[in-house]
Amino acid sequence: MATLVPPAATASPAGSKPTVIEPEKVDYFNLPCPIPYEEIHREALMSLKPELFEGMRFDFTRGLNQRFSLSHR
């Protein structure tokens, strides 16, 4: 599996270049399914529960020049 850590150099005899271990190749066309297709709707509803959201805020600020700008919420 691919990692975020770069590959480490292995120890080598004196006078030779260190060898770099190649990262493991990931087959992106053959990944396991994280959840079954039948449960996608339930998972979406669980992650977007209405009681988790108190509201929404939208801030828009437009600078007209160096001394004047408009802001709206």
PDB file of N, CA, C and O in Angstrom, chain B, residues numbered from 101:
ATOM      1  N   MET B 101       0.844  -1.176   0.000  1.00  0.00           N
ATOM      2  CA  MET B 101       0.000   0.000   0.000  1.00  0.00           C
ATOM      3  C   MET B 101       0.882   1.228   0.000  1.00  0.00           C
ATOM      4  O   MET B 101       1.942   1.219   0.626  1.00  0.00           O
ATOM      5  N   ALA B 102       0.484   2.264  -0.669  1.00  0.00           N
ATOM      6  CA  ALA B 102       1.269   3.483  -0.762  1.00  0.00           C
ATOM      7  C   ALA B 102       1.288   4.195   0.589  1.00  0.00           C
ATOM      8  O   ALA B 102       0.288   4.210   1.308  1.00  0.00           O
ATOM      9  N   THR B 103       2.422   4.778   0.920  1.00  0.00           N
ATOM     10  CA  THR B 103       2.559   5.492   2.182  1.00  0.00           C
ATOM     11  C   THR B 103       2.997   6.916   1.911  1.00  0.00           C
ATOM     12  O   THR B 103       3.437   7.239   0.807  1.00  0.00           O
ATOM     13  N   LEU B 104       2.876   7.769   2.919  1.00  0.00           N
ATOM     14  CA  LEU B 104       3.295   9.145   2.798  1.00  0.00           C
ATOM     15  C   LEU B 104       4.767   9.322   3.129  1.00  0.00           C
ATOM     16  O   LEU B 104       5.337  10.378   2.854  1.00  0.00           O
ATOM     17  N   VAL B 105       5.389   8.316   3.711  1.00  0.00           N
ATOM     18  CA  VAL B 105       6.782   8.383   4.092  1.00  0.00           C
ATOM     19  C   VAL B 105       7.637   7.970   2.895  1.00  0.00           C
ATOM     20  O   VAL B 105       7.367   6.943   2.272  1.00  0.00           O
ATOM     21  N   PRO B 106       8.674   8.765   2.560  1.00  0.00           N
ATOM     22  CA  PRO B 106       9.514   8.370   1.430  1.00  0.00           C
ATOM     23  C   PRO B 106      10.274   7.086   1.749  1.00  0.00           C
ATOM     24  O   PRO B 106      10.526   6.792   2.917  1.00  0.00           O
ATOM     25  N   PRO B 107      10.638   6.325   0.728  1.00  0.00           N
ATOM     26  CA  PRO B 107      11.338   5.065   0.970  1.00  0.00           C
ATOM     27  C   PRO B 107      12.708   5.318   1.598  1.00  0.00           C
ATOM     28  O   PRO B 107      13.391   6.284   1.256  1.00  0.00           O
ATOM     29  N   ALA B 108      13.097   4.445   2.513  1.00  0.00           N
ATOM     30  CA  ALA B 108      14.376   4.577   3.200  1.00  0.00           C
ATOM     31  C   ALA B 108      15.477   3.942   2.367  1.00  0.00           C
ATOM     32  O   ALA B 108      15.248   2.968   1.650  1.00  0.00           O
ATOM     33  N   ALA B 109      16.683   4.509   2.471  1.00  0.00           N
ATOM     34  CA  ALA B 109      17.832   3.937   1.774  1.00  0.00           C
ATOM     35  C   ALA B 109      18.343   2.751   2.590  1.00  0.00           C
ATOM     36  O   ALA B 109      18.404   2.821   3.818  1.00  0.00           O
ATOM     37  N   THR B 110      18.706   1.679   1.921  1.00  0.00           N
ATOM     38  CA  THR B 110      19.208   0.495   2.620  1.00  0.00           C
ATOM     39  C   THR B 110      20.713   0.610   2.813  1.00  0.00           C
ATOM     40  O   THR B 110      21.388   1.336   2.083  1.00  0.00           O
ATOM     41  N   ALA B 111      21.223  -0.100   3.785  1.00  0.00           N
ATOM     42  CA  ALA B 111      22.658  -0.096   4.044  1.00  0.00           C
ATOM     43  C   ALA B 111      23.374  -0.807   2.911  1.00  0.00           C
ATOM     44  O   ALA B 111      22.916  -1.844   2.430  1.00  0.00           O
ATOM     45  N   SER B 112      24.498  -0.248   2.485  1.00  0.00           N
ATOM     46  CA  SER B 112      25.248  -0.854   1.389  1.00  0.00           C
ATOM     47  C   SER B 112      26.727  -0.892   1.761  1.00  0.00           C
ATOM     48  O   SER B 112      27.166  -0.145   2.635  1.00  0.00           O
ATOM     49  N   PRO B 113      27.482  -1.742   1.115  1.00  0.00           N
ATOM     50  CA  PRO B 113      28.912  -1.817   1.397  1.00  0.00           C
ATOM     51  C   PRO B 113      29.601  -0.488   1.093  1.00  0.00           C
ATOM     52  O   PRO B 113      29.111   0.305   0.290  1.00  0.00           O
ATOM     53  N   ALA B 114      30.728  -0.257   1.735  1.00  0.00           N
ATOM     54  CA  ALA B 114      31.471   0.984   1.566  1.00  0.00           C
ATOM     55  C   ALA B 114      31.871   1.165   0.109  1.00  0.00           C
ATOM     56  O   ALA B 114      32.312   0.216  -0.540  1.00  0.00           O
ATOM     57  N   GLY B 115      31.718   2.387  -0.408  1.00  0.00           N
ATOM     58  CA  GLY B 115      32.125   2.687  -1.760  1.00  0.00           C
ATOM     59  C   GLY B 115      31.051   2.494  -2.804  1.00  0.00           C
ATOM     60  O   GLY B 115      31.272   2.846  -3.963  1.00  0.00           O
ATOM     61  N   SER B 116      29.901   1.954  -2.454  1.00  0.00           N
ATOM     62  CA  SER B 116      28.836   1.773  -3.438  1.00  0.00           C
ATOM     63  C   SER B 116      27.675   2.706  -3.094  1.00  0.00           C
ATOM     64  O   SER B 116      27.547   3.176  -1.964  1.00  0.00           O
ATOM     65  N   LYS B 117      26.845   2.957  -4.084  1.00  0.00           N
ATOM     66  CA  LYS B 117      25.700   3.844  -3.893  1.00  0.00           C
ATOM     67  C   LYS B 117      24.624   3.131  -3.083  1.00  0.00           C
ATOM     68  O   LYS B 117      24.427   1.926  -3.242  1.00  0.00           O
ATOM     69  N   PRO B 118      23.915   3.875  -2.200  1.00  0.00           N
ATOM     70  CA  PRO B 118      22.804   3.248  -1.461  1.00  0.00           C
ATOM     71  C   PRO B 118      21.651   2.964  -2.422  1.00  0.00           C
ATOM     72  O   PRO B 118      21.389   3.741  -3.340  1.00  0.00           O
ATOM     73  N   THR B 119      20.979   1.860  -2.205  1.00  0.00           N
ATOM     74  CA  THR B 119      19.844   1.502  -3.051  1.00  0.00           C
ATOM     75  C   THR B 119      18.554   1.977  -2.394  1.00  0.00           C
ATOM     76  O   THR B 119      18.433   1.987  -1.169  1.00  0.00           O
ATOM     77  N   VAL B 120      17.614   2.362  -3.208  1.00  0.00           N
ATOM     78  CA  VAL B 120      16.324   2.856  -2.722  1.00  0.00           C
ATOM     79  C   VAL B 120      15.295   1.772  -2.960  1.00  0.00           C
ATOM     80  O   VAL B 120      15.211   1.202  -4.048  1.00  0.00           O
ATOM     81  N   ILE B 121      14.509   1.492  -1.922  1.00  0.00           N
ATOM     82  CA  ILE B 121      13.452   0.486  -2.021  1.00  0.00           C
ATOM     83  C   ILE B 121      12.273   1.098  -2.768  1.00  0.00           C
ATOM     84  O   ILE B 121      11.803   2.177  -2.409  1.00  0.00           O
ATOM     85  N   GLU B 122      11.797   0.420  -3.797  1.00  0.00           N
ATOM     86  CA  GLU B 122      10.660   0.895  -4.573  1.00  0.00           C
ATOM     87  C   GLU B 122       9.381   0.756  -3.752  1.00  0.00           C
ATOM     88  O   GLU B 122       9.176  -0.276  -3.113  1.00  0.00           O
ATOM     89  N   PRO B 123       8.496   1.796  -3.755  1.00  0.00           N
ATOM     90  CA  PRO B 123       7.228   1.666  -3.028  1.00  0.00           C
ATOM     91  C   PRO B 123       6.328   0.631  -3.687  1.00  0.00           C
ATOM     92  O   PRO B 123       6.411   0.387  -4.891  1.00  0.00           O
ATOM     93  N   GLU B 124       5.478   0.034  -2.883  1.00  0.00           N
ATOM     94  CA  GLU B 124       4.561  -0.989  -3.385  1.00  0.00           C
ATOM     95  C   GLU B 124       3.536  -0.349  -4.309  1.00  0.00           C
ATOM     96  O   GLU B 124       2.956   0.683  -3.973  1.00  0.00           O
ATOM     97  N   LYS B 125       3.311  -0.946  -5.458  1.00  0.00           N
ATOM     98  CA  LYS B 125       2.358  -0.428  -6.438  1.00  0.00           C
ATOM     99  C   LYS B 125       0.940  -0.771  -6.003  1.00  0.00           C
ATOM    100  O   LYS B 125       0.677  -1.875  -5.526  1.00  0.00           O
ATOM    101  N   VAL B 126       0.020   0.193  -6.172  1.00  0.00           N
ATOM    102  CA  VAL B 126      -1.378  -0.004  -5.804  1.00  0.00           C
ATOM    103  C   VAL B 126      -2.189  -0.196  -7.079  1.00  0.00           C
ATOM    104  O   VAL B 126      -2.088   0.597  -8.015  1.00  0.00           O
ATOM    105  N   ASP B 127      -2.988  -1.248  -7.109  1.00  0.00           N
ATOM    106  CA  ASP B 127      -3.872  -1.509  -8.237  1.00  0.00           C
ATOM    107  C   ASP B 127      -5.195  -0.789  -7.981  1.00  0.00           C
ATOM    108  O   ASP B 127      -6.068  -1.314  -7.290  1.00  0.00           O
ATOM    109  N   TYR B 128      -5.341   0.420  -8.543  1.00  0.00           N
ATOM    110  CA  TYR B 128      -6.525   1.236  -8.282  1.00  0.00           C
ATOM    111  C   TYR B 128      -7.780   0.690  -8.955  1.00  0.00           C
ATOM    112  O   TYR B 128      -8.883   1.110  -8.605  1.00  0.00           O
ATOM    113  N   PHE B 129      -7.649  -0.232  -9.908  1.00  0.00           N
ATOM    114  CA  PHE B 129      -8.812  -0.822 -10.549  1.00  0.00           C
ATOM    115  C   PHE B 129      -9.344  -2.027  -9.776  1.00  0.00           C
ATOM    116  O   PHE B 129     -10.390  -2.566 -10.136  1.00  0.00           O
ATOM    117  N   ASN B 130      -8.656  -2.458  -8.732  1.00  0.00           N
ATOM    118  CA  ASN B 130      -9.064  -3.648  -7.998  1.00  0.00           C
ATOM    119  C   ASN B 130      -9.054  -3.372  -6.488  1.00  0.00           C
ATOM    120  O   ASN B 130      -8.540  -4.182  -5.717  1.00  0.00           O
ATOM    121  N   LEU B 131      -9.619  -2.231  -6.063  1.00  0.00           N
ATOM    122  CA  LEU B 131      -9.674  -1.890  -4.647  1.00  0.00           C
ATOM    123  C   LEU B 131     -10.915  -2.524  -4.017  1.00  0.00           C
ATOM    124  O   LEU B 131     -11.923  -2.712  -4.698  1.00  0.00           O
ATOM    125  N   PRO B 132     -10.854  -2.856  -2.721  1.00  0.00           N
ATOM    126  CA  PRO B 132     -12.044  -3.401  -2.068  1.00  0.00           C
ATOM    127  C   PRO B 132     -13.097  -2.307  -1.864  1.00  0.00           C
ATOM    128  O   PRO B 132     -12.757  -1.136  -1.698  1.00  0.00           O
ATOM    129  N   CYS B 133     -14.339  -2.684  -1.879  1.00  0.00           N
ATOM    130  CA  CYS B 133     -15.438  -1.743  -1.667  1.00  0.00           C
ATOM    131  C   CYS B 133     -15.546  -1.442  -0.173  1.00  0.00           C
ATOM    132  O   CYS B 133     -15.669  -2.374   0.621  1.00  0.00           O
ATOM    133  N   PRO B 134     -15.503  -0.153   0.241  1.00  0.00           N
ATOM    134  CA  PRO B 134     -15.562   0.165   1.665  1.00  0.00           C
ATOM    135  C   PRO B 134     -16.904  -0.171   2.305  1.00  0.00           C
ATOM    136  O   PRO B 134     -16.943  -0.597   3.460  1.00  0.00           O
ATOM    137  N   ILE B 135     -18.010   0.012   1.575  1.00  0.00           N
ATOM    138  CA  ILE B 135     -19.339  -0.363   2.070  1.00  0.00           C
ATOM    139  C   ILE B 135     -20.112  -0.973   0.913  1.00  0.00           C
ATOM    140  O   ILE B 135     -19.854  -0.646  -0.246  1.00  0.00           O
ATOM    141  N   PRO B 136     -21.053  -1.851   1.209  1.00  0.00           N
ATOM    142  CA  PRO B 136     -21.874  -2.429   0.139  1.00  0.00           C
ATOM    143  C   PRO B 136     -22.745  -1.365  -0.537  1.00  0.00           C
ATOM    144  O   PRO B 136     -23.117  -0.372   0.089  1.00  0.00           O
ATOM    145  N   TYR B 137     -23.060  -1.574  -1.794  1.00  0.00           N
ATOM    146  CA  TYR B 137     -23.872  -0.638  -2.568  1.00  0.00           C
ATOM    147  C   TYR B 137     -25.233  -0.403  -1.917  1.00  0.00           C
ATOM    148  O   TYR B 137     -25.762   0.706  -1.982  1.00  0.00           O
ATOM    149  N   GLU B 138     -25.799  -1.419  -1.298  1.00  0.00           N
ATOM    150  CA  GLU B 138     -27.122  -1.315  -0.693  1.00  0.00           C
ATOM    151  C   GLU B 138     -27.124  -0.376   0.511  1.00  0.00           C
ATOM    152  O   GLU B 138     -28.183   0.130   0.883  1.00  0.00           O
ATOM    153  N   GLU B 139     -25.972  -0.129   1.130  1.00  0.00           N
ATOM    154  CA  GLU B 139     -25.909   0.702   2.328  1.00  0.00           C
ATOM    155  C   GLU B 139     -25.450   2.131   2.052  1.00  0.00           C
ATOM    156  O   GLU B 139     -25.269   2.903   2.993  1.00  0.00           O
ATOM    157  N   ILE B 140     -25.258   2.503   0.785  1.00  0.00           N
ATOM    158  CA  ILE B 140     -24.776   3.848   0.468  1.00  0.00           C
ATOM    159  C   ILE B 140     -25.776   4.908   0.916  1.00  0.00           C
ATOM    160  O   ILE B 140     -25.387   5.932   1.478  1.00  0.00           O
ATOM    161  N   HIS B 141     -27.075   4.664   0.665  1.00  0.00           N
ATOM    162  CA  HIS B 141     -28.090   5.641   1.047  1.00  0.00           C
ATOM    163  C   HIS B 141     -28.113   5.839   2.564  1.00  0.00           C
ATOM    164  O   HIS B 141     -28.191   6.972   3.040  1.00  0.00           O
ATOM    165  N   ARG B 142     -28.045   4.750   3.319  1.00  0.00           N
ATOM    166  CA  ARG B 142     -28.048   4.850   4.781  1.00  0.00           C
ATOM    167  C   ARG B 142     -26.807   5.576   5.285  1.00  0.00           C
ATOM    168  O   ARG B 142     -26.900   6.389   6.205  1.00  0.00           O
ATOM    169  N   GLU B 143     -25.650   5.296   4.696  1.00  0.00           N
ATOM    170  CA  GLU B 143     -24.412   5.966   5.105  1.00  0.00           C
ATOM    171  C   GLU B 143     -24.467   7.458   4.806  1.00  0.00           C
ATOM    172  O   GLU B 143     -23.980   8.270   5.593  1.00  0.00           O
ATOM    173  N   ALA B 144     -25.060   7.821   3.670  1.00  0.00           N
ATOM    174  CA  ALA B 144     -25.189   9.236   3.324  1.00  0.00           C
ATOM    175  C   ALA B 144     -26.099   9.946   4.318  1.00  0.00           C
ATOM    176  O   ALA B 144     -25.792  11.059   4.743  1.00  0.00           O
ATOM    177  N   LEU B 145     -27.212   9.322   4.695  1.00  0.00           N
ATOM    178  CA  LEU B 145     -28.116   9.935   5.664  1.00  0.00           C
ATOM    179  C   LEU B 145     -27.470  10.050   7.040  1.00  0.00           C
ATOM    180  O   LEU B 145     -27.702  11.029   7.749  1.00  0.00           O
ATOM    181  N   MET B 146     -26.665   9.066   7.425  1.00  0.00           N
ATOM    182  CA  MET B 146     -26.005   9.112   8.725  1.00  0.00           C
ATOM    183  C   MET B 146     -24.971  10.237   8.784  1.00  0.00           C
ATOM    184  O   MET B 146     -24.809  10.873   9.825  1.00  0.00           O
ATOM    185  N   SER B 147     -24.277  10.483   7.682  1.00  0.00           N
ATOM    186  CA  SER B 147     -23.253  11.529   7.693  1.00  0.00           C
ATOM    187  C   SER B 147     -23.847  12.917   7.513  1.00  0.00           C
ATOM    188  O   SER B 147     -23.194  13.905   7.848  1.00  0.00           O
ATOM    189  N   LEU B 148     -25.058  13.020   6.998  1.00  0.00           N
ATOM    190  CA  LEU B 148     -25.698  14.316   6.790  1.00  0.00           C
ATOM    191  C   LEU B 148     -26.942  14.476   7.650  1.00  0.00           C
ATOM    192  O   LEU B 148     -27.951  15.013   7.193  1.00  0.00           O
ATOM    193  N   LYS B 149     -26.875  14.016   8.884  1.00  0.00           N
ATOM    194  CA  LYS B 149     -28.038  14.117   9.769  1.00  0.00           C
ATOM    195  C   LYS B 149     -28.425  15.580   9.970  1.00  0.00           C
ATOM    196  O   LYS B 149     -27.562  16.415  10.238  1.00  0.00           O
ATOM    197  N   PRO B 150     -29.723  15.901   9.842  1.00  0.00           N
ATOM    198  CA  PRO B 150     -30.149  17.297  10.007  1.00  0.00           C
ATOM    199  C   PRO B 150     -29.875  17.853  11.395  1.00  0.00           C
ATOM    200  O   PRO B 150     -29.629  19.053  11.522  1.00  0.00           O
ATOM    201  N   GLU B 151     -29.908  17.041  12.435  1.00  0.00           N
ATOM    202  CA  GLU B 151     -29.703  17.578  13.783  1.00  0.00           C
ATOM    203  C   GLU B 151     -28.257  17.977  14.047  1.00  0.00           C
ATOM    204  O   GLU B 151     -27.967  18.610  15.061  1.00  0.00           O
ATOM    205  N   LEU B 152     -27.346  17.615  13.148  1.00  0.00           N
ATOM    206  CA  LEU B 152     -25.958  18.032  13.316  1.00  0.00           C
ATOM    207  C   LEU B 152     -25.732  19.465  12.833  1.00  0.00           C
ATOM    208  O   LEU B 152     -24.759  20.103  13.235  1.00  0.00           O
ATOM    209  N   PHE B 153     -26.609  19.974  11.985  1.00  0.00           N
ATOM    210  CA  PHE B 153     -26.435  21.309  11.423  1.00  0.00           C
ATOM    211  C   PHE B 153     -27.297  22.303  12.184  1.00  0.00           C
ATOM    212  O   PHE B 153     -28.514  22.137  12.276  1.00  0.00           O
ATOM    213  N   GLU B 154     -26.662  23.339  12.730  1.00  0.00           N
ATOM    214  CA  GLU B 154     -27.387  24.405  13.414  1.00  0.00           C
ATOM    215  C   GLU B 154     -27.835  25.469  12.426  1.00  0.00           C
ATOM    216  O   GLU B 154     -28.853  26.125  12.647  1.00  0.00           O
ATOM    217  N   GLY B 155     -27.113  25.644  11.373  1.00  0.00           N
ATOM    218  CA  GLY B 155     -27.432  26.660  10.381  1.00  0.00           C
ATOM    219  C   GLY B 155     -26.312  26.753   9.372  1.00  0.00           C
ATOM    220  O   GLY B 155     -25.435  25.891   9.310  1.00  0.00           O
ATOM    221  N   MET B 156     -26.353  27.801   8.588  1.00  0.00           N
ATOM    222  CA  MET B 156     -25.335  27.982   7.573  1.00  0.00           C
ATOM    223  C   MET B 156     -24.970  29.456   7.523  1.00  0.00           C
ATOM    224  O   MET B 156     -25.819  30.324   7.726  1.00  0.00           O
ATOM    225  N   ARG B 157     -23.717  29.729   7.255  1.00  0.00           N
ATOM    226  CA  ARG B 157     -23.260  31.107   7.189  1.00  0.00           C
ATOM    227  C   ARG B 157     -22.522  31.316   5.877  1.00  0.00           C
ATOM    228  O   ARG B 157     -21.682  30.506   5.485  1.00  0.00           O
ATOM    229  N   PHE B 158     -22.842  32.398   5.213  1.00  0.00           N
ATOM    230  CA  PHE B 158     -22.209  32.739   3.949  1.00  0.00           C
ATOM    231  C   PHE B 158     -21.685  34.156   4.058  1.00  0.00           C
ATOM    232  O   PHE B 158     -22.468  35.085   4.259  1.00  0.00           O
ATOM    233  N   ASP B 159     -20.394  34.346   3.931  1.00  0.00           N
ATOM    234  CA  ASP B 159     -19.784  35.672   3.977  1.00  0.00           C
ATOM    235  C   ASP B 159     -19.296  36.047   2.594  1.00  0.00           C
ATOM    236  O   ASP B 159     -18.603  35.275   1.931  1.00  0.00           O
ATOM    237  N   PHE B 160     -19.666  37.241   2.168  1.00  0.00           N
ATOM    238  CA  PHE B 160     -19.216  37.743   0.873  1.00  0.00           C
ATOM    239  C   PHE B 160     -18.626  39.117   1.088  1.00  0.00           C
ATOM    240  O   PHE B 160     -19.306  40.012   1.591  1.00  0.00           O
ATOM    241  N   THR B 161     -17.374  39.300   0.716  1.00  0.00           N
ATOM    242  CA  THR B 161     -16.713  40.589   0.849  1.00  0.00           C
ATOM    243  C   THR B 161     -16.143  40.977  -0.505  1.00  0.00           C
ATOM    244  O   THR B 161     -15.466  40.185  -1.160  1.00  0.00           O
ATOM    245  N   ARG B 162     -16.424  42.187  -0.906  1.00  0.00           N
ATOM    246  CA  ARG B 162     -15.948  42.683  -2.199  1.00  0.00           C
ATOM    247  C   ARG B 162     -15.201  43.994  -1.959  1.00  0.00           C
ATOM    248  O   ARG B 162     -15.799  44.971  -1.510  1.00  0.00           O
ATOM    249  N   GLY B 163     -13.921  44.023  -2.248  1.00  0.00           N
ATOM    250  CA  GLY B 163     -13.136  45.240  -2.113  1.00  0.00           C
ATOM    251  C   GLY B 163     -13.288  46.097  -3.347  1.00  0.00           C
ATOM    252  O   GLY B 163     -12.988  45.658  -4.457  1.00  0.00           O
ATOM    253  N   LEU B 164     -13.763  47.347  -3.155  1.00  0.00           N
ATOM    254  CA  LEU B 164     -13.952  48.242  -4.287  1.00  0.00           C
ATOM    255  C   LEU B 164     -12.696  49.062  -4.566  1.00  0.00           C
ATOM    256  O   LEU B 164     -12.334  49.279  -5.722  1.00  0.00           O
ATOM    257  N   ASN B 165     -12.042  49.511  -3.512  1.00  0.00           N
ATOM    258  CA  ASN B 165     -10.740  50.152  -3.637  1.00  0.00           C
ATOM    259  C   ASN B 165     -10.004  49.964  -2.314  1.00  0.00           C
ATOM    260  O   ASN B 165     -10.442  49.161  -1.490  1.00  0.00           O
ATOM    261  N   GLN B 166      -8.902  50.675  -2.083  1.00  0.00           N
ATOM    262  CA  GLN B 166      -8.111  50.457  -0.862  1.00  0.00           C
ATOM    263  C   GLN B 166      -8.824  50.934   0.395  1.00  0.00           C
ATOM    264  O   GLN B 166      -8.516  50.460   1.489  1.00  0.00           O
ATOM    265  N   ARG B 167      -9.760  51.851   0.266  1.00  0.00           N
ATOM    266  CA  ARG B 167     -10.411  52.426   1.451  1.00  0.00           C
ATOM    267  C   ARG B 167     -11.864  51.988   1.628  1.00  0.00           C
ATOM    268  O   ARG B 167     -12.465  52.290   2.659  1.00  0.00           O
ATOM    269  N   PHE B 168     -12.437  51.297   0.671  1.00  0.00           N
ATOM    270  CA  PHE B 168     -13.852  50.964   0.751  1.00  0.00           C
ATOM    271  C   PHE B 168     -14.092  49.543   0.273  1.00  0.00           C
ATOM    272  O   PHE B 168     -13.600  49.142  -0.782  1.00  0.00           O
ATOM    273  N   SER B 169     -14.853  48.781   1.056  1.00  0.00           N
ATOM    274  CA  SER B 169     -15.243  47.434   0.654  1.00  0.00           C
ATOM    275  C   SER B 169     -16.649  47.151   1.133  1.00  0.00           C
ATOM    276  O   SER B 169     -17.121  47.766   2.089  1.00  0.00           O
ATOM    277  N   LEU B 170     -17.311  46.233   0.480  1.00  0.00           N
ATOM    278  CA  LEU B 170     -18.655  45.818   0.849  1.00  0.00           C
ATOM    279  C   LEU B 170     -18.605  44.419   1.431  1.00  0.00           C
ATOM    280  O   LEU B 170     -17.863  43.559   0.956  1.00  0.00           O
ATOM    281  N   SER B 171     -19.409  44.202   2.473  1.00  0.00           N
ATOM    282  CA  SER B 171     -19.472  42.893   3.098  1.00  0.00           C
ATOM    283  C   SER B 171     -20.924  42.522   3.318  1.00  0.00           C
ATOM    284  O   SER B 171     -21.742  43.376   3.658  1.00  0.00           O
ATOM    285  N   HIS B 172     -21.246  41.255   3.125  1.00  0.00           N
ATOM    286  CA  HIS B 172     -22.629  40.807   3.302  1.00  0.00           C
ATOM    287  C   HIS B 172     -22.601  39.424   3.948  1.00  0.00           C
ATOM    288  O   HIS B 172     -21.766  38.584   3.612  1.00  0.00           O
ATOM    289  N   ARG B 173     -23.538  39.198   4.889  1.00  0.00           N
ATOM    290  CA  ARG B 173     -23.658  37.893   5.560  1.00  0.00           C
ATOM    291  C   ARG B 173     -25.071  37.399   5.435  1.00  0.00           C
ATOM    292  O   ARG B 173     -25.393  36.318   5.928  1.00  0.00           O
TER     293      ARG B 173
END
